[in-house]
Amino acid sequence: MSECTHDCSTCGESCGERTAPMDLREPVNGLSSVGKVIAVVSGKGGVGKSTVTCSLATAMAKLGKKVAVLDADITGPSVPTAFGIHEHAVGSELGIYPAVSKGGVELMSLNLLTEHETDPVVWRGPIIAGTVKQFWTDVIWGDVDYMFVDMPPGTGDVPLTVFQSLPVDGVIVVTSPQDLVSMIVTKAVKMAEMMNIPILGLVENYSYFKCPDCGKEHAIFGESHIEQVAADLGLKVLAKLPIDPALAAACDNGGVEDYQPNPLSDLAKALDEGTV
């Protein structure tokens, strides 16, 4: 061990005299400059987290911002499909180049690196977490204003890696109106709090279905409790999104950038204006 300088902020040693937590954040690729990093998380799967991520990235790009999406859902990547990108990523001795959508959104996902899109990823947690870290350190992102990280569900290895290794500026929690929503949201929120990551607020997906014939709204998944959950946690409700088969079809067919009106345009504007 080298001589102690008593400056814990510049020290990587773990000793009994440490008075400040170790900074485990990894430097971004040397040819990149990333402004704000926003992680989109969920306590459980199947709540439309990737749809929210892609819609939010698209909305931000339409504001004229340079936007990137880091697909950290290694075992279930769906971001390239939503943007209609199916080719492989390429690289050089400098690093890996992200794919770019027709709307200018940069993407990196494991689906851009496997031989076939349907190849399963049968890896253990540490390898998956290491891959996510490499997406940050080895991809040549260039100059990016906003990076959205599409996280896998839950509170396991990958969320821990992202919160520790990336300079995450805030978390958006995606949920749905189900009976277990309070417990599930609270788990995700508490993890972010434990990692000292600001929680920007909650987005409720599948909030209701609006009948195209009569215009009446139906609570298919039960009545929403998101306002009470948010109040109990001291958080904002950022958006309540309806069940929209057209948006689901747009994502399935690679047309998320073409879908109008974008349900998260107001949230993107609020993020950019700093009112969230």
Backbone as numpy.savetxt, mean C-alpha at the origin, in Angstrom:
# Nx Ny Nz CAx CAy CAz Cx Cy Cz
33.83 -4.12 19.08 32.97 -2.92 19.08 33.86 -1.67 19.08
33.56 -0.71 18.24 34.33 0.52 18.18 34.02 1.40 19.38
34.87 2.41 19.57 34.69 3.31 20.72 33.35 4.04 20.63
32.65 4.10 21.75 31.31 4.71 21.77 31.41 6.22 21.64
30.61 6.78 20.71 30.56 8.24 20.52 29.38 8.85 21.26
28.54 7.98 21.84 27.33 8.41 22.56 26.31 9.09 21.63
26.46 8.85 20.33 25.49 9.36 19.35 24.76 8.15 18.77
23.65 7.77 19.41 22.95 6.54 19.02 22.37 6.63 17.61
22.11 7.84 17.13 21.47 7.99 15.82 22.37 7.55 14.68
23.70 7.49 14.92 24.63 7.09 13.87 25.25 5.73 14.14
24.73 5.02 15.14 25.34 3.77 15.58 24.44 2.58 15.26
25.06 1.51 14.76 24.31 0.31 14.46 24.45 -0.77 15.50
25.17 -0.49 16.56 25.38 -1.48 17.61 24.17 -1.52 18.56
23.93 -2.71 19.11 22.88 -2.85 20.12 23.55 -3.12 21.46
23.67 -2.09 22.28 24.38 -2.23 23.54 23.50 -1.75 24.70
23.97 -2.03 25.90 23.19 -1.67 27.07 23.08 -0.20 27.31
23.94 0.61 26.65 23.92 2.05 26.87 23.09 2.80 25.83
22.48 2.04 24.90 21.71 2.70 23.84 20.53 3.43 24.45
20.37 4.70 24.05 19.26 5.52 24.54 18.28 5.87 23.44
18.56 5.47 22.20 17.66 5.75 21.09 17.48 4.46 20.30
16.28 4.25 19.72 16.05 3.02 18.95 16.92 2.99 17.71
17.30 1.77 17.30 18.09 1.61 16.08 17.25 1.98 14.86
17.85 2.68 13.92 17.18 3.02 12.67 17.49 1.92 11.66
16.48 1.10 11.37 16.67 -0.04 10.47 16.28 0.28 9.04
15.96 1.53 8.76 15.51 1.89 7.42 16.61 1.73 6.39
16.24 1.16 5.25 17.18 0.94 4.15 17.20 2.16 3.24
18.36 2.50 2.66 18.40 3.60 1.70 17.73 3.20 0.40
17.00 4.13 -0.19 16.39 3.86 -1.49 17.49 3.75 -2.53
17.19 3.12 -3.65 18.16 3.00 -4.73 18.83 4.35 -5.01
20.13 4.31 -5.23 20.91 5.54 -5.38 20.49 6.42 -6.54
19.79 5.84 -7.53 19.33 6.62 -8.68 17.87 7.05 -8.51
17.38 6.98 -7.29 15.97 7.27 -7.02 15.82 8.33 -5.94
14.70 9.03 -6.03 14.32 9.99 -5.00 12.81 9.86 -4.81
12.41 9.40 -3.63 11.00 9.15 -3.37 10.51 10.14 -2.31
9.43 10.84 -2.62 8.86 11.82 -1.70 8.13 11.16 -0.56
6.82 11.02 -0.67 6.02 10.42 0.40 5.73 8.95 0.11
5.83 8.14 1.16 5.53 6.71 1.07 4.28 6.43 1.89
3.23 5.93 1.22 1.96 5.65 1.88 1.70 4.14 1.77
1.54 3.48 2.91 1.25 2.05 2.93 -0.25 1.84 3.03
-0.78 0.96 2.18 -2.20 0.63 2.19 -2.33 -0.76 2.80
-2.95 -0.86 3.96 -2.96 -2.11 4.72 -4.39 -2.57 4.99
-4.50 -3.83 5.40 -5.78 -4.37 5.83 -5.52 -5.42 6.89
-6.47 -5.60 7.79 -6.32 -6.61 8.81 -6.64 -8.00 8.31
-7.36 -8.09 7.18 -7.73 -9.38 6.60 -7.76 -9.26 5.09
-7.78 -10.40 4.43 -7.81 -10.39 2.98 -9.22 -10.21 2.43
-9.29 -9.92 1.15 -10.58 -9.85 0.48 -11.37 -8.59 0.69
-10.72 -7.52 1.13 -11.46 -6.27 1.36 -11.25 -5.25 0.24
-10.52 -5.63 -0.82 -10.32 -4.72 -1.93 -9.17 -3.76 -1.74
-8.18 -4.18 -0.97 -7.03 -3.31 -0.68 -6.25 -2.94 -1.95
-6.04 -3.92 -2.83 -5.30 -3.63 -4.06 -6.08 -2.69 -4.97
-7.39 -2.85 -5.00 -8.23 -1.94 -5.79 -8.11 -0.52 -5.26
-8.12 -0.38 -3.95 -7.96 0.94 -3.35 -6.58 1.51 -3.69
-5.55 0.69 -3.58 -4.19 1.15 -3.89 -4.09 1.64 -5.33
-4.58 0.84 -6.25 -4.47 1.18 -7.68 -5.32 2.41 -8.03
-6.51 2.49 -7.46 -7.38 3.65 -7.73 -6.76 4.92 -7.16
-6.17 4.83 -5.98 -5.56 5.99 -5.36 -4.32 6.44 -6.14
-3.51 5.48 -6.59 -2.34 5.81 -7.40 -2.75 6.47 -8.71
-3.80 5.94 -9.33 -4.30 6.51 -10.58 -4.80 7.93 -10.38
-5.55 8.15 -9.30 -6.08 9.48 -9.01 -4.96 10.47 -8.76
-3.92 10.05 -8.05 -2.79 10.94 -7.77 -2.03 11.28 -9.05
-1.88 10.30 -9.93 -1.19 10.55 -11.20 -1.96 11.55 -12.06
-3.29 11.50 -11.98 -4.10 12.43 -12.76 -4.00 13.85 -12.22
-3.46 14.00 -11.01 -3.19 15.34 -10.47 -1.84 15.88 -10.96
-1.18 15.10 -11.80 0.09 15.54 -12.34 1.30 15.13 -11.53
1.12 14.21 -10.58 2.22 13.78 -9.72 2.90 12.55 -10.31
4.20 12.41 -10.02 4.93 11.18 -10.37 4.62 10.15 -9.30
4.05 9.03 -9.72 3.50 8.05 -8.78 4.11 6.67 -9.05
4.35 5.94 -7.97 4.83 4.57 -8.07 4.02 3.68 -7.14
3.91 2.41 -7.51 3.27 1.41 -6.66 4.25 0.28 -6.44
4.56 0.03 -5.18 5.39 -1.12 -4.79 4.44 -2.20 -4.30
4.36 -3.29 -5.05 3.44 -4.38 -4.72 4.13 -5.31 -3.73
3.84 -5.11 -2.44 4.46 -5.92 -1.40 3.68 -7.19 -1.09
2.59 -7.42 -1.80 1.82 -8.65 -1.62 2.45 -9.73 -2.49
3.56 -10.27 -2.02 4.41 -11.15 -2.84 3.69 -12.42 -3.27
2.92 -13.03 -2.37 2.28 -14.30 -2.72 0.94 -14.12 -3.43
0.43 -12.91 -3.47 -0.84 -12.66 -4.16 -0.82 -11.36 -4.93
0.18 -11.16 -5.82 0.30 -9.88 -6.52 -0.79 -9.69 -7.56
-1.43 -8.53 -7.53 -2.51 -8.26 -8.48 -2.39 -6.89 -9.12
-1.42 -6.10 -8.69 -1.29 -4.73 -9.20 -1.02 -4.68 -10.71
-0.08 -5.47 -11.25 0.16 -5.39 -12.70 -1.08 -5.70 -13.52
-1.88 -6.68 -13.08 -3.09 -7.03 -13.81 -4.06 -5.85 -13.87
-4.21 -5.15 -12.76 -5.13 -4.01 -12.72 -4.73 -2.92 -13.70
-3.42 -2.77 -13.91 -2.92 -1.75 -14.85 -2.70 -2.29 -16.25
-3.00 -3.56 -16.47 -2.86 -4.14 -17.80 -1.43 -4.39 -18.22
-0.54 -4.63 -17.26 0.87 -4.86 -17.57 1.19 -6.34 -17.36
1.71 -6.97 -18.41 1.98 -8.41 -18.37 3.40 -8.76 -18.80
4.18 -7.77 -19.22 5.56 -8.07 -19.63 6.47 -8.19 -18.43
7.66 -8.69 -18.66 8.65 -8.84 -17.60 9.40 -7.53 -17.37
9.80 -7.32 -16.14 10.67 -6.19 -15.83 12.06 -6.47 -16.39
12.79 -5.42 -16.69 14.16 -5.57 -17.19 15.11 -4.84 -16.25
16.39 -5.17 -16.37 17.37 -4.55 -15.49 18.71 -4.41 -16.16
19.64 -3.81 -15.45 21.01 -3.64 -15.90 21.91 -3.76 -14.68
23.18 -3.46 -14.86 24.09 -3.51 -13.72 23.74 -2.44 -12.68
22.90 -1.48 -13.06 22.52 -0.41 -12.14 21.35 -0.79 -11.24
20.53 -1.75 -11.69 19.37 -2.15 -10.91 18.24 -2.62 -11.81
17.06 -2.74 -11.23 15.87 -3.18 -11.95 15.03 -1.96 -12.32
14.51 -1.97 -13.54 13.66 -0.86 -13.98 12.19 -1.23 -13.77
11.41 -0.34 -13.17 9.99 -0.65 -12.97 9.23 -0.61 -14.29
8.14 -1.35 -14.34 7.22 -1.21 -15.47 6.48 0.12 -15.32
6.01 0.64 -16.43 5.29 1.92 -16.41 3.96 1.75 -17.13
2.88 2.14 -16.46 1.55 2.03 -17.06 1.36 3.10 -18.12
0.28 2.98 -18.86 0.01 3.97 -19.91 -0.27 5.35 -19.32
-0.67 5.38 -18.04 -0.90 6.65 -17.37 0.31 7.19 -16.65
1.44 6.48 -16.77 2.69 6.96 -16.20 2.99 6.48 -14.79
2.19 5.55 -14.27 2.43 5.02 -12.92 3.50 3.93 -12.99
4.54 4.06 -12.17 5.60 3.06 -12.13 5.18 1.91 -11.21
5.52 0.68 -11.60 5.10 -0.49 -10.85 6.26 -1.46 -10.67
6.32 -2.08 -9.51 7.19 -3.23 -9.32 6.43 -4.27 -8.52
6.41 -5.48 -9.07 5.67 -6.59 -8.48 6.39 -7.88 -8.83
6.24 -8.87 -8.00 6.88 -10.15 -8.29 6.34 -10.76 -9.58
5.10 -10.44 -9.94 4.55 -10.96 -11.19 5.31 -10.47 -12.41
6.10 -9.41 -12.26 6.91 -8.91 -13.37 8.25 -9.63 -13.46
8.52 -10.50 -12.51 9.81 -11.19 -12.44 9.70 -12.70 -12.62
8.52 -13.29 -12.37 8.36 -14.73 -12.54 8.17 -15.08 -14.01
8.48 -16.33 -14.35 8.36 -16.75 -15.76 6.93 -16.66 -16.24
6.01 -17.13 -15.41 4.59 -17.07 -15.75 3.83 -16.38 -14.62
2.79 -15.64 -14.97 2.02 -14.92 -13.96 1.37 -15.84 -12.95
1.09 -17.07 -13.37 0.39 -18.01 -12.49 1.35 -18.87 -11.66
2.66 -18.64 -11.78 3.61 -19.41 -10.98 3.42 -19.10 -9.50
3.26 -20.12 -8.65 3.09 -19.85 -7.22 4.41 -19.44 -6.58
4.33 -18.65 -5.54 5.52 -18.25 -4.78 5.51 -19.07 -3.50
6.34 -20.11 -3.47 6.39 -21.01 -2.32 7.68 -20.69 -1.55
7.65 -19.59 -0.87 8.82 -19.09 -0.13 8.47 -18.95 1.34
9.50 -19.03 2.17 9.31 -18.76 3.58 9.36 -17.25 3.84
8.87 -16.88 5.01 8.71 -15.47 5.35 9.94 -14.61 5.17
11.12 -15.02 5.65 12.30 -14.16 5.51 12.67 -13.85 4.07
12.47 -14.82 3.16 12.78 -14.58 1.75 11.79 -13.59 1.16
10.52 -13.75 1.51 9.49 -12.83 1.02 9.79 -11.40 1.52
10.10 -11.29 2.80 10.40 -9.98 3.37 11.63 -9.37 2.71
12.65 -10.20 2.42 13.85 -9.70 1.76 13.57 -9.20 0.36
12.64 -9.86 -0.33 12.28 -9.43 -1.69 11.63 -8.06 -1.66
10.74 -7.85 -0.70 10.10 -6.54 -0.57 11.15 -5.46 -0.32
12.12 -5.76 0.51 13.18 -4.80 0.81 13.97 -4.48 -0.46
14.22 -5.51 -1.30 14.95 -5.29 -2.54 14.16 -4.44 -3.53
12.84 -4.53 -3.49 12.04 -3.66 -4.35 12.30 -2.19 -4.03
12.66 -1.91 -2.79 12.96 -0.54 -2.38 14.41 -0.16 -2.72
15.33 -1.08 -2.49 16.75 -0.76 -2.61 17.32 -0.98 -4.01
16.74 -1.92 -4.78 17.34 -2.32 -6.05 16.60 -1.83 -7.28
15.40 -1.29 -7.10 14.62 -0.80 -8.25 14.94 0.66 -8.50
15.18 0.98 -9.75 15.51 2.37 -10.14 14.18 3.12 -10.34
13.70 3.71 -9.27 12.41 4.40 -9.31 12.50 5.77 -9.96
13.68 6.39 -9.95 13.79 7.76 -10.45 13.19 8.74 -9.46
12.66 9.84 -9.96 12.05 10.85 -9.10 10.55 10.57 -8.94
10.15 10.29 -7.73 8.75 9.93 -7.44 8.21 10.86 -6.37
7.02 11.39 -6.60 6.37 12.23 -5.59 5.67 11.40 -4.53
4.94 10.36 -4.98 4.19 9.50 -4.06 4.42 8.04 -4.42
4.77 7.25 -3.43 4.82 5.80 -3.60 3.77 5.17 -2.70
2.92 4.35 -3.31 1.91 3.60 -2.56 2.37 2.15 -2.46
2.37 1.63 -1.26 2.81 0.26 -1.02 1.58 -0.60 -0.76
1.32 -1.54 -1.68 0.18 -2.45 -1.52 0.64 -3.61 -0.64
0.16 -3.63 0.59 0.62 -4.59 1.58 -0.21 -5.87 1.56
0.39 -6.99 1.97 -0.41 -8.19 2.17 -1.27 -8.02 3.41
-2.35 -8.81 3.53 -3.19 -8.67 4.72 -2.48 -9.17 5.97
-2.94 -8.67 7.11 -2.43 -9.17 8.37 -1.29 -8.35 8.94
-0.63 -8.92 9.94 0.41 -8.20 10.68 1.68 -9.04 10.78
2.05 -9.70 9.68 3.18 -10.61 9.70 4.49 -10.01 9.23
5.32 -10.87 8.62 6.69 -10.50 8.24 6.77 -9.29 7.32
5.94 -9.27 6.27 6.07 -8.20 5.28 5.68 -6.84 5.84
4.52 -6.70 6.51 4.24 -5.40 7.12 5.33 -4.95 8.08
5.86 -5.87 8.87 6.95 -5.53 9.79 8.16 -5.03 9.02
8.51 -5.71 7.93 9.66 -5.31 7.11 9.45 -3.93 6.51
8.26 -3.70 5.97 7.98 -2.40 5.34 8.06 -1.28 6.38
7.42 -1.48 7.53 7.41 -0.44 8.56 8.81 -0.16 9.11
9.65 -1.18 9.17 11.00 -1.00 9.69 11.98 -0.50 8.64
11.82 -0.92 7.38 12.84 -0.70 6.37 12.58 0.49 5.47
11.32 0.87 5.30 10.97 1.98 4.43 10.56 3.19 5.25
10.81 4.39 4.75 10.40 5.60 5.47 8.92 5.90 5.25
8.07 5.08 5.86 6.62 5.20 5.64 6.09 6.46 6.32
5.44 7.31 5.53 4.90 8.57 6.05 3.52 8.41 6.64
2.81 7.37 6.24 1.46 7.20 6.75 0.84 5.91 6.26
-0.20 5.48 6.98 -0.89 4.23 6.67 -2.36 4.53 6.43
-2.91 3.90 5.39 -4.35 3.91 5.15 -4.85 2.49 5.37
-5.83 2.34 6.24 -6.37 1.02 6.58 -7.66 0.81 5.79
-7.70 -0.29 5.02 -8.88 -0.62 4.23 -9.66 -1.71 4.94
-10.97 -1.54 5.01 -11.81 -2.52 5.70 -13.13 -2.66 4.99
-14.00 -3.49 5.54 -15.33 -3.71 4.97 -16.35 -3.76 6.11
-17.63 -3.59 5.81 -18.65 -3.53 6.87 -19.10 -4.91 7.34
-18.29 -5.56 8.13 -18.63 -6.87 8.66 -18.55 -6.85 10.18
-19.11 -7.86 10.81 -19.22 -7.87 12.27 -17.86 -7.83 12.96
-16.84 -8.44 12.36 -15.53 -8.51 12.99 -14.67 -7.29 12.67
-15.24 -6.28 12.02 -14.44 -5.17 11.52 -13.69 -4.45 12.64
-14.32 -4.27 13.78 -13.69 -3.51 14.85 -12.41 -4.19 15.33
-12.48 -5.50 15.57 -11.30 -6.23 16.04 -10.20 -6.24 14.99
-10.57 -6.47 13.73 -9.58 -6.59 12.66 -8.89 -5.26 12.40
-9.67 -4.19 12.34 -9.09 -2.86 12.13 -8.18 -2.50 13.29
-8.62 -2.80 14.50 -7.82 -2.45 15.67 -6.46 -3.14 15.65
-6.40 -4.38 15.21 -5.12 -5.09 15.11 -4.17 -4.36 14.17
-4.66 -3.98 12.99 -3.82 -3.29 12.02 -3.38 -1.93 12.54
-4.31 -1.22 13.18 -3.99 0.10 13.72 -2.96 -0.01 14.83
-3.13 -0.98 15.71 -2.19 -1.13 16.83 -0.79 -1.49 16.34
-0.69 -2.27 15.27 0.64 -2.58 14.74 1.32 -1.32 14.25
0.59 -0.50 13.49 1.17 0.76 13.00 1.59 1.65 14.15
0.77 1.70 15.18 1.10 2.52 16.35 2.36 1.99 17.05
2.48 0.67 17.16 3.67 0.08 17.77 4.93 0.44 17.01
4.80 0.60 15.68 5.94 0.93 14.84 6.12 2.44 14.66
5.28 3.22 15.37 5.34 4.69 15.31 5.09 5.23 13.90
4.16 4.58 13.18 3.78 5.02 11.84 2.44 5.76 11.93
2.35 6.98 11.44 1.07 7.71 11.50 -0.03 6.99 10.72
-1.23 6.94 11.28 -2.38 6.36 10.59 -3.21 7.49 10.03
-3.33 7.53 8.71 -4.03 8.63 8.06 -5.54 8.50 8.19
-6.03 7.26 8.24 -7.46 7.06 8.39 -7.91 5.75 7.79
-9.23 5.58 7.73 -9.85 4.33 7.28 -10.60 4.54 5.97
-10.52 3.53 5.11 -11.34 3.48 3.90 -12.21 2.24 4.00
-13.52 2.43 3.95 -14.42 1.28 3.97 -14.82 0.93 2.55
-14.48 -0.28 2.14 -14.85 -0.77 0.81 -16.10 -1.65 0.94
-16.82 -1.84 -0.16 -18.05 -2.63 -0.18 -19.07 -2.06 0.81
-19.08 -0.76 0.96 -19.92 -0.13 1.96 -21.41 -0.31 1.66
-21.76 -0.27 0.39 -23.16 -0.41 0.00 -23.23 -0.71 -1.49
-24.38 -1.13 -1.95 -24.64 -1.31 -3.38 -25.79 -0.40 -3.78
-25.53 0.43 -4.78 -26.57 1.36 -5.24 -27.29 0.75 -6.44
-28.57 0.52 -6.28 -29.36 -0.09 -7.35 -29.38 0.83 -8.58
-28.98 0.33 -9.74 -28.97 1.18 -10.93 -30.37 1.54 -11.42
-31.40 0.83 -10.96 -32.76 1.09 -11.42 -33.48 2.12 -10.55
-33.42 1.92 -9.22 -34.17 2.81 -8.33 -33.29 3.79 -7.57
-31.98 3.54 -7.57 -31.06 4.43 -6.89 -30.95 4.19 -5.39
-31.69 3.20 -4.86 -31.64 2.92 -3.44 -30.34 2.22 -3.08
-29.80 2.55 -1.90 -28.57 1.93 -1.43 -28.88 0.75 -0.52
-28.21 -0.38 -0.78 -28.43 -1.60 -0.02 -27.14 -2.01 0.68
-27.23 -2.34 1.96 -26.06 -2.76 2.74 -25.89 -4.26 2.60
-25.23 -4.69 1.53 -25.11 -6.11 1.21 -24.36 -6.86 2.31
-23.31 -6.27 2.84 -22.48 -6.93 3.85 -22.84 -6.49 5.27
-24.01 -5.95 5.45 -24.44 -5.51 6.77 -24.25 -4.01 6.94
-24.92 -3.47 7.92 -24.84 -2.04 8.16 -23.43 -1.64 8.59
-23.00 -0.51 8.11 -21.66 -0.02 8.40 -21.53 0.45 9.85
-20.39 0.08 10.46 -20.06 0.57 11.80 -18.77 1.38 11.77
-18.36 1.79 10.57 -17.04 2.38 10.43 -16.92 3.71 11.16
-18.00 4.48 11.22 -17.93 5.76 11.91 -17.64 5.57 13.40
-18.30 4.58 14.00 -18.09 4.31 15.42 -16.69 3.74 15.66
-16.27 2.83 14.76 -14.92 2.26 14.89 -13.87 3.36 14.81
-14.04 4.25 13.84 -13.09 5.35 13.67 -13.08 6.25 14.90
-14.27 6.54 15.43 -14.36 7.40 16.61 -13.67 6.75 17.81
-13.88 5.45 17.98 -13.26 4.74 19.10 -11.74 4.76 19.01
-11.21 4.76 17.78 -9.76 4.74 17.57 -9.17 6.13 17.38
-10.05 7.13 17.36 -9.58 8.50 17.15 -9.07 8.75 15.75
-9.70 8.11 14.75 -9.25 8.21 13.37 -10.33 8.81 12.48
-9.92 9.20 11.26 -10.85 9.73 10.27 -11.36 8.61 9.36
-12.58 8.76 8.88 -13.07 7.93 7.78 -12.75 8.70 6.50
-11.85 8.16 5.71 -11.37 8.86 4.52 -12.31 8.69 3.33
-12.98 7.53 3.25 -13.88 7.28 2.13 -14.72 6.05 2.44
-15.94 6.03 1.87 -16.81 4.86 1.94 -17.17 4.52 0.49
-16.66 3.37 0.03 -16.78 3.03 -1.38 -17.88 2.00 -1.60
-18.67 2.16 -2.65 -19.75 1.21 -2.92 -19.23 -0.07 -3.59
-20.06 -1.08 -3.61 -19.80 -2.26 -4.43 -20.06 -1.87 -5.87
-19.05 -1.96 -6.71 -19.20 -1.52 -8.09 -18.65 -2.59 -9.03
-19.53 -3.40 -9.64 -19.06 -4.43 -10.55 -18.24 -3.87 -11.71
-18.52 -2.64 -12.12 -17.78 -2.05 -13.24 -16.33 -1.78 -12.86
-16.09 -1.35 -11.63 -14.71 -1.13 -11.18 -13.97 -2.45 -11.06
-14.65 -3.47 -10.54 -14.03 -4.79 -10.44 -13.66 -5.31 -11.83
-14.54 -5.12 -12.79 -14.26 -5.57 -14.16 -13.10 -4.79 -14.76
-13.03 -3.49 -14.47 -11.94 -2.67 -14.99 -10.60 -3.16 -14.46
-10.54 -3.52 -13.19 -9.29 -4.05 -12.61 -8.94 -5.40 -13.22
-9.94 -6.24 -13.40 -9.69 -7.57 -13.97 -9.18 -7.47 -15.40
-9.63 -6.44 -16.13 -9.30 -6.30 -17.54 -8.15 -5.33 -17.79
-7.48 -4.89 -16.72 -6.34 -4.00 -16.88 -6.71 -2.56 -17.17
-7.93 -2.16 -16.82 -8.37 -0.81 -17.15 -8.64 0.08 -15.96
-7.92 -0.11 -14.85 -8.19 0.70 -13.66 -7.97 2.19 -13.94
-7.06 2.51 -14.85 -6.80 3.93 -15.15 -7.90 4.56 -15.99
-8.70 3.72 -16.64 -9.75 4.23 -17.51 -11.09 4.40 -16.79
-11.19 3.81 -15.61 -12.48 3.82 -14.92 -12.80 5.23 -14.42
-14.02 5.67 -14.72 -14.49 6.99 -14.29 -15.91 6.89 -13.75
-16.23 7.70 -12.73 -15.31 8.59 -12.02 -14.48 7.82 -11.00
-13.25 8.23 -10.82 -12.39 7.55 -9.86 -12.93 7.81 -8.45
-13.23 6.75 -7.68 -13.87 6.94 -6.37 -12.95 7.55 -5.32
-11.64 7.63 -5.62 -10.70 8.15 -4.63 -10.03 9.45 -5.08
-10.64 10.13 -6.01 -10.08 11.41 -6.48 -10.02 12.43 -5.35
-11.08 12.50 -4.55 -11.09 13.47 -3.45 -10.03 13.14 -2.41
-9.83 11.85 -2.14 -8.82 11.46 -1.16 -7.43 11.78 -1.68
-7.17 11.55 -2.96 -5.87 11.87 -3.53 -5.57 13.36 -3.42
-6.58 14.17 -3.70 -6.42 15.62 -3.60 -6.15 16.04 -2.17
-6.87 15.42 -1.22 -6.67 15.76 0.20 -5.28 15.35 0.66
-4.78 14.21 0.21 -3.44 13.78 0.54 -2.41 14.76 0.03
-2.61 15.19 -1.21 -1.64 16.11 -1.81 -1.68 17.49 -1.15
-2.84 17.88 -0.68 -2.98 19.18 -0.03 -2.61 19.12 1.46
-2.36 17.92 1.95 -1.98 17.77 3.34 -3.10 17.94 4.33
-4.35 17.74 3.88 -5.49 17.91 4.78 -5.93 16.59 5.40
-5.22 15.51 5.09 -5.51 14.19 5.68 -4.53 13.95 6.81
